[in-house]
Amino acid sequence: MNNSGIWDRCDMTRRCELTGKTVQYGCNVSHANNKLTKRFLPNLQSVSLFSEALKQVVRIRATPYGVRCVEANGGLDNYLLKVGNADLSRKMLAVKRQLKARQSRNPEDV
């Protein structure tokens, strides 16, 4: 079963809106080899990123890794146009659609 549809319905999940990094499950193993199930939560931060093409600020919840990816690709606009749609949230997909629409109208803006 494909779980990608679950993320589209949940707005408040503990999930990075840029990279799709989510909660992981594992075990804490003690010296006596006792295994305790644990949830490893992503380090989500509230971030404001500026879209130069749209001339607006976009507020998202992202991990530091996601923010570094955006900076390494030269900004939010370049990152969204390069990355695939599978890991992006609904909000980021809407921004990406706006960017593509703006790019088709004025190719020199993006």
C-alpha distance (Angstrom), angle and dihedral (degrees) to the residues before:
residue distance angle dihedral
M1 . . .
N2 3.77 . .
N3 3.83 112.0 .
S4 3.80 96.8 -167.5
G5 3.81 91.4 100.5
I6 3.81 91.6 60.2
W7 3.81 92.3 66.5
D8 3.79 92.1 53.2
R9 3.80 91.8 61.0
C10 3.83 97.7 44.4
D11 3.79 117.1 74.0
M12 3.80 98.8 172.8
T13 3.79 99.9 48.6
R14 3.78 120.2 133.4
R15 3.77 91.4 -107.7
C16 3.79 133.5 126.0
E17 3.81 109.8 -114.7
L18 3.82 92.4 -147.6
T19 3.81 105.8 41.6
G20 3.81 103.7 18.5
K21 3.81 92.5 -124.4
T22 3.81 107.6 161.8
V23 3.81 142.5 171.2
Q24 3.81 115.5 -48.4
Y25 3.78 126.5 -158.5
G26 3.76 127.4 -143.3
C27 3.77 144.4 134.5
N28 3.77 133.9 -87.8
V29 3.79 104.5 -140.4
S30 3.78 116.7 -157.7
H31 3.79 127.1 -152.6
A32 3.82 87.1 -98.5
N33 3.84 88.0 55.3
N34 3.82 93.5 -111.1
K35 3.78 108.7 156.7
L36 3.79 118.0 -145.5
T37 3.81 118.5 -175.8
K38 3.77 112.3 -123.3
R39 3.80 137.1 -177.1
F40 3.80 115.4 -134.3
L41 3.80 106.7 -153.1
P42 3.82 122.5 -155.0
N43 3.80 116.8 -113.7
L44 3.81 96.5 -109.5
Q45 3.79 118.8 -173.5
S46 3.79 130.1 -177.8
V47 3.80 106.4 -116.3
S48 3.80 134.9 -179.7
L49 3.81 113.5 -148.1
F50 3.80 124.6 -174.8
S51 3.79 120.8 -132.4
E52 3.80 108.1 -150.2
A53 3.79 95.1 -165.6
L54 3.82 94.5 48.7
K55 3.83 92.9 35.6
Q56 3.80 92.3 -137.7
V57 3.79 139.7 108.9
V58 3.81 117.8 -113.1
R59 3.83 117.8 -155.8
I60 3.80 114.5 -152.8
R61 3.80 142.8 157.2
A62 3.78 108.3 -116.3
T63 3.78 141.0 156.0
P64 3.82 120.4 -112.3
Y65 3.81 87.1 -110.5
G66 3.81 89.6 58.8
V67 3.81 91.9 49.2
R68 3.83 90.3 49.9
C69 3.82 89.3 50.9
V70 3.81 90.1 53.2
E71 3.82 91.8 49.3
A72 3.81 92.8 46.0
N73 3.82 91.0 53.5
G74 3.79 93.3 51.8
G75 3.80 101.6 -100.2
L76 3.77 142.1 -34.7
D77 3.81 95.7 -65.2
N78 3.81 95.4 54.5
Y79 3.80 92.4 43.4
L80 3.81 94.5 52.0
L81 3.79 92.7 47.5
K82 3.83 92.0 50.6
V83 3.81 101.4 42.7
G84 3.80 124.6 78.7
N85 3.80 123.5 -111.0
A86 3.82 97.8 -117.6
D87 3.82 97.2 82.8
L88 3.80 99.4 36.7
S89 3.80 122.8 99.2
R90 3.80 123.7 -122.9
K91 3.79 90.3 -100.0
M92 3.82 92.8 52.3
L93 3.81 91.2 46.3
A94 3.81 88.8 55.1
V95 3.82 90.6 51.0
K96 3.82 89.5 47.8
R97 3.82 90.7 52.1
Q98 3.81 89.8 50.6
L99 3.81 89.8 50.4
K100 3.81 92.4 50.5
A101 3.81 90.9 48.0
R102 3.80 90.8 50.0
Q103 3.82 90.3 46.3
S104 3.82 92.1 52.1
R105 3.83 91.2 50.9
N106 3.82 97.2 42.5
P107 3.83 112.6 15.2
E108 3.82 92.4 -176.3
D109 3.84 93.1 58.8
V110 3.81 96.2 68.4
